[in-house]
């Protein structure tokens, strides 16, 4: 590793770094001294050659370097990575996550480990690596996770699209111990099956923990529609809350089979499971005159980058317009965007436009987002990817 390579910024392009933003975009780089290889640590300097940070170098990515530390005296080695993982896990112990064992232990840049996400389900830890810098430290990551109290299995799910942008191949599999079957996430008194090997991301969406609790609290005697239901976690939450009826829509038949598994595990009835395209089925429900008291709209990421925002906002507007037409007066709409490129302000404007076109009035009861184990640093607003609104239809 070439620890002495230097990345020099263009004149006037050090402002965000001085505010401790951890990304250095390719357009901010004046030149690179030395011959750093992908994943090597470089010293980032300003136009006057003053050291500012140590960062992981990624020549194939538009994010040319990601900051490890703003203290240039740090040693970026296996011990550094292990200490950051231990510190992140320790912080989660003090968050007061009640009644459950599913928690995000590491959240990338928010925990000073760019490109590393770690979720824990009881004794099973699942990690995902998306950047070349942390990929070079995989063995240290595995060793640190395996050393955490109560961890019996460490599984890797580094198969996301982001790896190709860093010149990395997908890789998955057990890295420590053995994977039990089944794996369960315990949350708010409910049990959810986690498909560690083949499910989305790390197998379960821990980030909707708080919203699932809210749905439970507001479902009693309500007719509930869960759109993009995936494995039915919102539907199970609604059933536990006493919903009078539940309809779950998802395009994946295997996901809906897992929804049935989750219902049985919690001894609840989640009603009708509809395998269909969400947009098509919402239009069909509208045309049939269907109506509901509580609707959950939790679509997958619709904008992976700023170039896709226009298309995504059209889709968000269409979805929310249809949902508002299906919502009875006094009904609740839980609507979300997990597209980091779509800001909270823009998302609210899109939903407001949908309400106008649907000829409906609605009040914001509550703003929704990711829970405390998905922290948002003041200097890194990009960490806030999940935003939502709880709306009361008038």
N, C-alpha and C positions, 0 to 999 in steps of 0.2 A: 504494500500500500504506500502511495506517495503522499505522506502527511504534510509535506511542505509545498505542495502545489497551491497556487494562489488564483483566486477568481476576483478580477477587478471590475468594479461597477462603473458605468458611465457617469459622467458629471451630472449631478442633480437627481440621480436615480437611487439614492440611498435613504430617501425619506421614510419609506415604509419599514425598512430594516431598522432604522433608528427607533421606530415605534414598536419594535419587536414582532413585526409580522414575519412568519417563518419561511415564506416563499420568495425565491429570487427567479423572476421570469427571464426567459432567454433574451428578450428585448432590452433588459437592464444591464446585460453583460457587455463590458467593453472588450476584454480579452482574458484569456486564461494562460497563466505562466506555469511551466512544467508540463507534465504529461499525465494528468490524472485519468484513471480508468473509471468506468461506471461503478459507483458505490464508494469510490475513494473519498476521504475527507479532505476538503479544501479550506484554506483560510480566505474568508471574504473580506476584501478591503475596499475602501472608498476611493475616489479619484485621486486623493492625496496619499494613497497607500497606507492609510490608517486601518489597522485590523478592527473588524466589527463583529465577526461571528465565525464559527466553524460549521460547515455544512456538508451534506452528502451530495456528491456531484452526479448528475444524470444527463449525459450529453444527448440522449435520444428523446428527452421530454421537453415540452414547452416550459415546464417548471424546471429550470436548469439546475437549481440547487435547493435543498431543503435544510433548514437550520437544525443542527443538533444542539448547539449551545451558544449563548452570547458571551460567555466567558471563554476567551480564546486560550486560556491556560488549561482548559479541561483536556483530559485524555479520552479520546473517543475509542473505546475498546469494549470487549465483552463485559467487563465489570461495570462500565458506564450503562450499557443496555440493561443489565441485570438489576442495577440499582434503581433505574427509572421504572422498571416493571414492578419491583417490590414496592416502591413509593406509591405508584398508581393503585395497586391492589390495597395498600394500607389506607389510602384516602377513601376508597369505597366502603371500608369497614365503618366509617363514621357518618355515612349518608343516611342512615336510618331507613334502609329499604326493608319495609315490613313484610312479614309473612311470605317469604319466598327465598329461592336460592339461585334465581337467574339474574345475572348482573353483568354489565359491561365492565371489564377490568381495565382495559386500555383502549383509548380513543384517539389514536394517531397523534397529530400535532398538539392536541389539547393536553396530552400527557408527555410531550417532549419526545415522542417516538414516531416520527413521520412515516406513514405507510404501514403502521401496525395496528390492527384491531383485534381485541381478544374478548370473547364472551365466555362466561362460566355458567354451566348448568350442573349444580351440585358438585360431584367429583370429577366431572368432565369439563375440560377447557378446550375451546376451539379458537384457533387463531388464523388470521388472514394477513398476508403480506402483499402489498401492492407497489412497493418502491425498491429500487435496486440497493439502496443503502442499508435498509434493514434486512434485505434478503441476504446480504453478505454476513449478517449476524444471526442467521437462523439457529445455529446450534446454541448460541447464548440465550436466545429467546426460549427455546425448548427447555433448556436446563433451568432457567429461572422460573418458568411456569410449573415445571415438574416439582420444584422445591416448595411450592406454596402448600400450606396446610390443607390436607384433605383431598388433594388432587391425585387421582389414580390414572387418568388418561389425558394425554395432550394430542389433539387432532388438528391437522392443518387443512384449511380450505382456501388455498391460494390459487383460485381459479377464476378470478374476476377479470373483466375486460381491461381494467387499468394496467394490468401487468404487461400487456403487449406494448403499451406506450412507453414502458421503461425497458423494453427489450428483453422481457422475461417470459419464460414459458409457464403454463399452468402446472401446478403440482398439488396433490392432495394425499392424505393418508395419515395413519397413526404414526406419531413421532415419539410417543412414550406410553408405556402401559398397554392396555387393551381396551377396546371400545365396548362398553356394555350394550346390551339390547334388551329392552328399549332404553332410550335416554329421555328423561322428563325434565321439563322446566316447571318449577313450582312458583306460583305468583298469585298473590291476593287470595289465597285459599283454593286456587284452581291448579289443575295439572294439565300440561300441554306436551304432547309428543314432539320431540325434536329430531328431525331427519338430518343428523349431522353430516352424513355422507353425500346426500343428494338434494337437500332442501336449499331454498334461497339463502344467500349470504352464509351465515354460520348456522342456519337451520331454524331460527326463530327470531321474530322481531321484538326484541326486548324493549326497543324504544317506544312502543305503544303501551307500556305498563300502566302509566297514569291514566291514559284515555280509556283503557279497558275497565279500570276501576270506576271511572265516571259513567261509562255505559251501564255497568251493573247497577249503580246507584239510581239511574234514571229510567230503567227499563220496565218497572213494574206496571203490569196491565197495559203495556203498549205493544202495538204491532210493529215489529222491527224488520228493517231491510238492511242487510249487510252486503255491500257491493265490493267486488274484488276481495272476497272473503278469505281466499287462500285456505289455510287449514282450520278456519272457523273460530279463531280465538275471540273475536268480538261477538260471535254468535253464542259461544259458550258463556261469555260474560253476561250477555243479555238474558240468556236462559236462567243463569244463577240469580239474576236480579228480578225474575218473575215476569218476563215478557209474555204477553198473551198469545203471540204468534211470531215466528221468525222465518225469514226467507234469506237464503245465502246464495249469492251469485258468484261464480268463478269460471274461468275458461278451462281450468285444469281438472280433469276427472280424478287423477291421483290425489290432488290436494283436497278435494271434497271427500275422498275416502278417509283421509287423515282427519278431516273435520268430524266425521262419524266416530272415529276412534277417540278423539278428544271429548266428544259428547258422552260416549260410554264411560270413559275414565272418570268423568265428573258427575255421572248419573243424572244427566239432564237430557231433555229433548230439544234439539235445535231445528225442528220443523223441516221445511222444504229446502233441498239442496238442488240448485239449478246450474247445470253445466252449460254455459253460454257466454258469448261475447257481451260484456257489460253494457256497451253503448246500444247494441241491438236489443238486449233484453229490457233495458230501461225504456226504450221507445215502445216496445211491445206492452209493457206494464202501463205506460201512459195511455196507449190506444185502447187498452182494455178497461180503463177507468179505475185502476187499482189505486190505493192510497195507504199511507203508513203514518205511524205516530213518531217513529224514530228511524233515521236513516244514517248509516255510516258509509262514507265515501273515502276509501283509503287506497287510491290507485298506486301502481308502481311508479318509479321515477319516469317522468315523461320528458325531461330535458336533461341530457347528460352534459351539455355545455351551452354557453350563451347563444350559439347559432341555432339552437333548437327551441329557444324560449317562445318565439312567436307561435310555432306549431303546438307547443305544450299549452300555452294559454288558451288557444282555441279549444283544445280538448278539455281543459279544466272548465271552461265556460259551458261547453255542451253538457258535461256531466252534471254540473251544479244546477243548470237550468232544468234538466230533466228531473233531478232529485227534488227541486223546489216545487215542481208541478205535481209530484207524487206525495208531497208532505201535507198532512192535514193541518188546519189552523190549530195553533198550540203545540205543534209537533217540533221535534228537535232534529237538527242536522249537524252531524259531526263530519266535517269535511277537511281534507288534508292535502298537502303537497310535500313530497320528500325530495323534490328537485332543488338542489342547492342553488342552481342558477336562477330560480324564481324567488324573489324576495318576499318577505311578509307583506310589505305594502302592495306589491304587484298582485300577490295572490288575493288579498282582500278586495282590490279593485276589480279583479276578474270575477270574483263571487258576487260582488255588488252589481256588476253588469249583468250577470246571469239572473239575479233577482229582478232587475228592471225588465228584462226580456220575458221573464216568467210572470210578470205582473204580480209579484209578491213582495210584501214588506217583511223584514226580518231584523231582529236585534242580535247583536253579539252578546252572548251570555258569558262567554269565557274564551280567552285565547289559549290555544293548545300548542304543545311542543314536546321536545325530547326531555326525558327525565334527567335527574341530577348526575347519574352515572354516565351521561353523554355530555360532559361539560363544554361550555362555550367560553373560551378565553376572551377577555376584553380586546386583546390585540389581534384576534383571529376570528372575525365574524363568520368566515366561511364554514366554521364548525357547526353553525346553526343551519342544518339542512331540513329539519322537520318543522313544519309550521301548520297550524290548523285553527279552525274556528268552530266553536259550539254555538249554533244559531237557534234562536226561537222564532218560528214562523208565525206571523200574525194573521 
